[in-house]
Amino acid sequence: MPHAADFITFFAINWIANSTCLTGNVVLSGQETAKDTGADAGASGPAASLAYQMRYRYDALGRKVGQSDAAGTNQAWTYDTFGRLIGRTESKTGGGTVDSTYAYDRAGGLVHEGNGAGKNIDYRYDGAGQLIEIRDNALGQTTSYSYDLAGNRVAEKLAQKTLLSSGVLDNVVYQDNHLVYDAQHRLRAVFDGRADVLSACPEHPGCLKTRHFSKCLVQSFSRFDLPSGRINSCQRQILCI
């Protein structure tokens, strides 16, 4: 068996030129082939092609519109006049075809996606275009978000329809996070209603500490560069009890 280092990948890009080029309907096609550079190819001979290939097709705007592989899986993408993805089709030799659709609001936000396999998800936004709800209708799961005036996400709640032991189907909250930020809009603490899972660590200015209340205590320290606000070092400590 050849090693991973014995494989190289070649990319071939071809323009399909015909009379439609005059109208701008140029299709760009591509091919990705894995080749063996090991003993089978010989030290001085050309690399031997393997069985696996990926082929791609692009439209005149450089958007991927087709993909196929050696396993017989074919995918196709379609876009609207604004360049937004509105459809995706996946088929496999000897298998079925799954069509996915996507819908958007006037602001360009994704509001619905679904497919023939049962996927059915709706999205809602507030007046500022911030995502406030994801509703998975197939799973009966709803995730909601809220924000402060600066646009920081300050709450995340996940609820799902669950059959209780009493036989009642009810919305059960599985996650109810509340997030706190500092004056530079950096995340300082997250509370889940039961335990402090992420908090500021005053003993180390400019860092965060994560605590998971279980049999193991995990502490993660992230030091920030004050001028840029970027993390410049991280450290994790694990103490199991």
Buried (B, 14 or more C-beta within 10 A) or exposed (E): EBEEEBBEEEEEEEEEEEEEEEEEEBBBBBBBBBBBBBEEBEEEEEBBEBEEEBBBBBBEEEBBBBBBBEEEBBBBBBBEEEEEBBEBBBBBEEEEEBBBBBBBEEEEEBBBBBBEEEBBBBBBBEEEEEBBBBBBBEEEBBBBBBBEEEEEBBBBBBBBEBEEEEEEEEEEEEEBBBBBBEEEEBBBBBBEEEEEBBBBBEEEEBBBBBBEEEEEBBBBBBBBEEEEEEBEEEEEEEEEE
